[in-house]
Amino acid sequence: MAIVAELVSDFGVRVGTVADRFDDLFRECRGRSWLSLETCVALIEADSIRLVDAETSTRLSPNASTLCVPCGPIVSRLQSALTATETELDQGYLQFPPTAIGSQTERSRRQA
């Protein structure tokens, strides 16, 4: 979906324009690790969407107009957002800030 969002924001593509190829896009992304997606480029042509390695020199079809969306920045942005959310959730459960306390022996002496 982030690739579709890039198409909308960067190229002004209407979602309905590529909606019939969403299944192809999801199929291409399914089962790929974040690491492998970082090095991919989504190629959107008039009748297809495919993911190819960014280093592939023959990735563009010479007979069709193609929109290229690099996946690396998208993956980085999603990872940053996910990491920030996880950190906020971990800290959100703490009702009081962490406080250093002494050993059991020191606490016993203070109470006596």
N, C-alpha and C positions, 0 to 999 in steps of 0.2 A: 504494500500500500504506500510505502514511503517513496517508491519509484514513481508511482502514479502522482503523488503529491508534487514531486519534482517536475514532472511533465506539466502539471497545471500551473505551478508557480513560475518556472523558468521559461516555458514555451507557450503558455496560455492555451494549452490543449484542453478541450472539454472532456470531462470524464466519459461522457457518452461516446466520444469518438473512439476510445480504445477499450470500451467496456466489453466488446465481443472477444477481446484477446486477453482478458484477465485470467481465464483458466490456463492459457499458455504461460503467462507470466508466473502464476502460482506454481504450476508444474515445474517450470525451470528452477524456481527458488527452493522447492521442496527438497529436503534432505541435504541441502548444502550447509556447511558450517559457516559461521560468521567470517572465519579466516578466509575461506575460499571465496565468499562473496566480496570481500574487500578488494580483491584483485580482478573483479568482473566489471564489465560494462553491459548495460542493458541496451540492446539495439531494437528500436521500434521502427518497423517498416510499415508500409500500407496494409499488408496482410499478415504480418507476424510480429511477435516479440520474442527475442532470444537473448540469453546471457552468454557472453563469450569472455575469455580471458583477455584482460586489457593489453597484454603483450602480443596478442595474435595480430600479425601484420595484415592478414587477409580477412579481417572481420567484417568489412563493409561490402555490401553487394554493389557491383558497379552498375547495375541496371535499375536501382530503386533509390528513392530518397530515404534517408535514414536519420532518425534522432538518436543521439548517443547520450546515455545517462550513466556517468561513472558511479559505481556502487560504493567505493571506498569512503567518500565523505558522508554518505548516508549511514553506513555501518558505524563509522566513528561517532556520528551524532547520536545514533540510537544507543550505542554502548555508553556514552557519557550520560545520557538521560537515565538509562537503567541503573548505572552505578550511583548517580546522585539520588535516585529514588530509594535504592537499597540503603544508602547511608542515612537518609532522612528517617526511614522506617526504623532502623536500628536505634537511632538516637531518640526517636519519638516515644519509645516505650519507657524510657528512663524518666521517672517522675521527679527525681532529685539528681542534681549533678553528682558525678563520681567524687567520692571523698576518701582520702587515705586514712586508714585506721591502724592502730598499733596491734601488736600481737595479743593473744588471749591473756598472757601474763600481765602485760601493761594495763589492760582494761581492769583486771581483777584488783590490782594495786590501787588504781584510781577510785574504784568504788569503795574500798575499805577505809 
